[in-house]
Amino acid sequence: MPDSVRGSAPEGSPPSHFCRYEFKYRLPRGLASTVRACVAAHLPQDGYSAQAPDGHYDISSLYLDSKDLKLCRESLAGQKNRFKLRVRGYDDDPDEPVYLEIKRRLNTVIVKDRAAIDRDRLMDFADGGGVWTGSATRQFELYRNLLVARPQVLIRYRREAFESHGPNRVRVTFDRDLSTRVCHQWRVDVHTGTWRRVLADTVVLEIKFDGCFPAWVQDLVRRFQLQAQSVSKYCLGLHACTPTATGLLARAEAS
């Protein structure tokens, strides 16, 4: 049976496959407000932020990993070529799909593939049932099987996004209220369950672009002396809420 698709996702209507550059920064909330005002002077909000009452929409992602947390350990080690497996949702509506995503880093380039799947078919996919079409779905299944990957944690946050379209697509996002909870089931929740806050006073700024680093963005980074750094929401959430993982990750960081 083919993948069943309904609805759309608040990601600025992305293609199912794309490559781009991506830089991340951690900002105190006060500085984030100032930086946001500068970004808003150059870019419009994306369609979903523009429709949201306060400009923010919810994102919740279920991250998969092997028993020994191979994907998280590779991220902490700064491995140049690595990937993540996640299932992303934007609300708790059972009639809206979720999205299987493979996010790969190839040195400095981010390659992302995603495929929509109806929530009522997610367990069929998890159990290896059905015949699935679409290269992204088949690749996700292949990686999952090779790693014997299973759900580990849910990561949730609120996003405000600004975006331009054209020859050099630029997307700037501000992610706040990051929280996490253990989840070993194939389900994506946004507003249910008990969550643990992570980076309570920090906003994660992400600057994403297809071609060259825009001049106005360079000026913004220099003006506020922003330092790009690795910010893995998955690793942060896993470390915060999984005691068993803490020792594994501490050893990975020390090695």
C-alpha positions in Angstrom: 0.0 0.0 0.0 1.3 3.5 -0.7 2.0 6.1 2.0 -1.2 7.9 2.9 -0.9 11.6 3.0 -3.3 14.2 4.5 -2.8 17.8 5.5 0.4 19.9 5.5 3.2 20.7 8.0 4.3 24.0 9.4 7.7 24.0 7.9 7.2 26.6 5.2 5.9 23.9 2.8 9.3 22.2 2.3 10.1 19.7 -0.4 10.4 16.1 0.6 14.2 16.2 -0.1 16.5 19.2 0.2 20.1 20.3 1.0 21.1 23.4 2.8 23.6 24.9 5.2 22.6 25.4 8.8 24.1 27.3 11.8 22.9 27.2 15.4 23.3 29.6 18.3 22.2 29.7 21.9 20.7 33.0 22.9 19.5 34.4 26.3 15.9 35.3 26.1 16.6 39.0 26.3 19.1 38.9 23.4 16.8 36.7 21.4 14.1 39.4 21.4 16.6 42.0 20.1 17.9 39.6 17.4 14.4 38.7 16.4 13.6 42.4 15.8 16.5 42.6 13.4 15.5 39.4 11.6 11.9 40.7 11.3 13.2 43.8 9.5 14.6 41.6 6.7 12.4 38.6 6.5 8.6 38.0 6.8 7.3 35.3 9.1 6.5 32.0 7.4 2.9 31.2 6.7 2.4 29.2 9.9 3.9 31.8 12.3 1.9 34.5 10.6 -1.3 32.6 11.3 -0.4 31.8 14.9 -1.8 34.2 17.6 1.6 34.8 19.2 3.7 33.9 16.1 4.7 30.5 17.5 3.7 26.9 16.6 4.4 23.6 18.3 6.8 21.0 17.1 7.2 17.6 18.7 9.6 14.9 17.5 10.0 11.3 18.5 13.7 10.4 18.2 14.9 6.8 17.4 18.2 5.4 18.3 20.0 2.1 18.9 20.2 0.5 22.3 23.7 1.9 22.8 22.6 5.3 21.6 24.9 5.3 18.6 23.3 8.3 16.9 23.5 10.5 20.0 27.1 9.5 20.7 28.1 10.4 17.1 26.4 13.8 17.5 28.2 14.5 20.8 31.5 13.4 19.2 31.0 15.9 16.4 31.3 13.3 13.7 31.2 15.1 10.4 29.0 12.6 8.6 26.0 11.5 10.7 22.3 11.3 10.8 19.2 11.4 13.0 15.9 9.4 12.7 12.7 11.1 14.0 9.0 11.2 13.6 7.7 14.7 13.7 4.2 16.1 14.5 2.7 19.5 15.0 -0.5 18.8 17.0 -2.5 16.0 18.6 -5.2 15.8 15.9 -5.6 12.1 15.0 -6.6 13.0 11.5 -3.4 14.9 10.8 -0.3 13.0 9.6 3.1 12.8 11.2 6.4 12.8 9.3 9.2 10.3 9.1 12.4 12.3 8.8 16.0 11.5 8.1 18.3 14.4 8.8 21.8 13.9 7.6 24.9 16.0 8.1 27.5 15.6 5.4 30.4 17.7 6.6 28.8 21.2 6.6 25.8 20.4 4.4 22.4 19.3 5.9 20.4 16.9 3.8 16.8 16.2 4.9 14.3 13.7 3.6 10.8 13.3 4.9 7.6 11.5 4.2 4.1 11.9 5.6 2.3 8.9 7.1 -1.2 8.7 8.7 -1.1 8.3 12.5 -3.3 5.2 12.3 -0.7 3.5 10.1 2.4 4.4 12.1 2.2 1.2 14.2 1.9 -0.8 10.9 5.2 0.8 9.9 6.8 0.2 13.3 5.8 -3.5 13.2 7.2 -3.9 9.7 3.8 -4.5 8.2 2.6 -3.3 4.8 4.5 -2.4 1.6 5.7 1.1 1.6 6.4 3.3 -1.4 8.5 6.4 -1.6 12.3 6.6 -1.3 12.3 8.5 2.0 10.0 5.9 3.7 12.0 3.0 2.5 15.3 4.6 3.5 14.0 5.4 7.0 12.9 1.7 7.3 16.4 0.6 6.1 18.2 2.7 8.7 15.8 1.7 11.4 16.4 -1.9 10.7 20.2 -1.6 10.4 20.4 0.1 13.8 17.6 -1.9 15.4 16.5 1.6 16.4 13.6 2.2 18.7 11.9 5.3 20.1 13.9 6.9 22.9 12.5 10.4 23.8 10.1 13.0 22.6 11.4 16.6 22.2 9.0 19.5 22.1 9.4 23.2 21.6 7.7 26.3 20.2 9.0 27.8 17.0 8.8 31.2 15.4 10.0 31.1 11.8 11.0 33.8 9.3 11.6 32.9 5.6 12.4 34.3 2.2 12.1 32.5 -1.1 14.2 33.0 -4.2 17.5 31.8 -5.6 19.0 31.8 -2.1 16.3 30.6 0.2 16.9 31.9 3.8 15.1 30.5 6.8 15.6 31.8 10.4 13.9 30.1 13.3 13.7 30.8 17.0 13.0 27.8 19.2 12.0 28.2 22.8 10.4 26.3 25.7 12.3 23.2 24.9 11.1 20.2 26.9 11.4 16.4 26.8 10.0 13.1 28.1 10.9 9.5 27.7 8.8 7.7 25.1 9.4 4.1 23.9 6.2 4.0 22.0 5.6 4.9 18.3 3.5 8.0 19.0 4.0 11.7 18.8 2.3 13.8 21.5 2.3 17.6 21.7 0.0 18.6 24.6 -0.3 15.4 26.6 2.0 13.7 29.2 4.4 15.1 31.7 7.4 17.0 30.3 10.7 18.1 31.7 12.1 21.6 30.7 15.5 21.9 29.1 17.4 25.2 28.5 14.6 27.1 30.3 16.1 30.5 29.8 17.6 29.9 26.4 16.4 30.4 22.8 17.9 28.3 20.0 18.5 30.4 16.9 18.9 28.5 13.6 20.0 30.2 10.4 19.5 28.1 7.3 20.2 28.9 3.7 20.6 27.2 0.3 23.4 29.3 -1.3 25.7 31.9 0.3 25.5 33.3 3.8 23.5 36.6 3.3 25.4 39.8 4.0 22.8 41.1 6.4 23.0 37.9 8.4 26.8 38.2 8.5 26.3 41.8 9.9 23.8 40.5 12.5 26.2 37.8 13.7 29.1 40.2 14.0 27.0 42.9 15.7 25.8 40.6 18.4 29.0 38.5 18.5 27.1 35.3 18.0 29.1 32.1 18.2 27.9 29.1 16.2 27.9 25.9 18.1 26.4 22.4 18.0 23.0 22.3 19.6 21.5 18.8 19.5 18.0 19.0 21.0 17.8 15.2 21.0 21.0 14.8 23.0 20.1 17.5 25.4 16.6 16.0 26.0 18.0 12.5 26.3 20.6 13.6 28.9 18.0 15.4 30.9 15.4 12.7 31.2 17.1 9.3 30.9 19.3 8.2 33.8 20.5 5.1 32.0 21.7 7.3 29.1 23.6 9.8 31.3 26.5 7.4 31.9 26.8 6.4 28.3 26.7 10.0 27.1 29.2 11.2 29.8 31.7 8.5 28.6 31.1 9.6 25.0 31.9 13.2 25.9 35.0 12.3 27.8 36.4 10.0 25.1 
